Amino acid sequence: MSRFAPLDAILAERMKCDSPPDTAALERWQMERLRATLEHARHSPYHAERLAGIAASSLYSRHDLARLPLMEADILREAPLKLLCVSQDDVARAVTFDTSGSTGPPKRVFCTAEDIENTITFFSHGLLSFMQRGEALLALLPAERPASVGRLLGEAAGRVGVRPLSASPEHGWDSIADMAHREGVRAVVGSPLHVREFALAWHRAGFPSGAISTVLLCWDAAPRALRALLAETLGCEVRHHWGMTETGMGGALSCGEAGMHLRENDLLVEVTDPVSGVPLPDGTWGELVVTTLDRRAMPLIRYRTGDRGRILPGTCPCGSPQRRIDLVPGRLADERLLPDGTPLRLIDIDECLLGLPDVVEYRACLHEDAPAVLAVDVLLRGDIPRLGPTMTAREESVAILTRLLSTASPIARAMRLGTLELRVAARDHLPPETLFAKRRIATRCQASS
């Protein structure tokens, strides 16, 4: 049996078959759902105009998706009501949110009760892929508002007999770790940096390794160094989830080291060239583009997510027919071109810094002068242990951080060419708004005090 059986079960249930389908049957079913979605989408002014002249009945394979226009995120900011396919009386939830690095009005997404129910169903089946009934789950996620991700995950947990607990950084990481130990928590869900802080607090308290069996990382890209730190500190399996508010939060769930299985009962995902929009073959990095297959309030058709990704070729060793994407390394808008033309990504810096327990957070700014300057301010929990008597502990910390960052491939190349200068500073504090927030490589920075 596939170890991913819970998500295959929801697919089989949605397709009304006794067992998970083969890949060909899955594609046929998805295209059938796509044709129905296109007809439903014509109830919205936006989709009615952009789909005019396109016969849904002529779309029979994923290759036919290229005949549909791509959908830009700006419509969610500028005229979200034009996307509504139902009466406003049928809207059960409206979500207003900002995207990392975006400017202007926030995005707005509408959901019916049925849309929300589909998310809860995905969450409940996903939990059963790594939890047992009766176990406790700690969610380090927003749960203040009705239908927030933390609330929906808690409801999903309750439906499958998992005991949900919730906490936020304001409670203090040591207190959260104490509570988790006291309640016998077996799994933790949250952003990479939040779960990292929890793991370090757990370790400081001397709680046993292996007591927590699984952590599920969401929201942001998680570098290998951070994942290794979590696995070693907690003695647990590290899993990943990719999703967006626009996709109903759920999107893809990791299956060991074999990538992340897509939520193919609700989403049709492709990868396109971010410049030309041309579809790319499996295995090629590009922009993840999403079409929702069961969204009632606000269907998205070939929606440009802005996330960098690729679809992994072939079938997963677990046997699931659902396609896989690689771990998402971040947003395309967060990439910065160095003077030699090499892209620098947040994940490159994350990989160097976030595996160090003494690094709390950082902010980076690329000053595009000649030569360019990459300034990285690092918030330290304390000084990195000294390696010798010749320098102060803080000076040695900066030297170690500089050496680590200069090994990142794009930074090392630009420094060898003499087109980039690296400046690292160890800070006692960073602006509060930058702590554990969505990070990006800025191009204009104020000096830290």
Secondary structure, 3 states (H helix, E strand, C coil): CCCCHHHHHHHHHHHCCCCCCCHHHHHHHHHHHHHHHHHHHCCCHHHHHHCCCCCHHHCCCHHHHHHCCCECCHHHHHCHHHHCCCCHHHCCEEEEECCCCCCCCCEEEEECHHHHHHHHHHHHHHHCCCCCCCCEEEEECCCCCCCCHHHHHHHHHHHCCCEEEECCHHHCHHHHHHHHHHHCEEEEEECHHHHHHHHHHHHHCCCCCCCCCEEEECCCCCCHHHHHHHHHHHCCEEEEEECCHHHCCCCEEECCCCCEEECCCCEEEEEECCCCCCECCCCCCEEEEEEECCCCCCCCCCEEEEEEECEECCCCCCCCCCCEECCCCCEHHHCEECCCCCEECHHHHHHHHCCCCCEEEEEEEEECCCCEEEEEEEEECCCCCCCCCCCCHHHHHHHHHHHHHCCCHHHHHHHHHCCEEEEEEEECCCCHHHCCCCCCEECCCCCCC
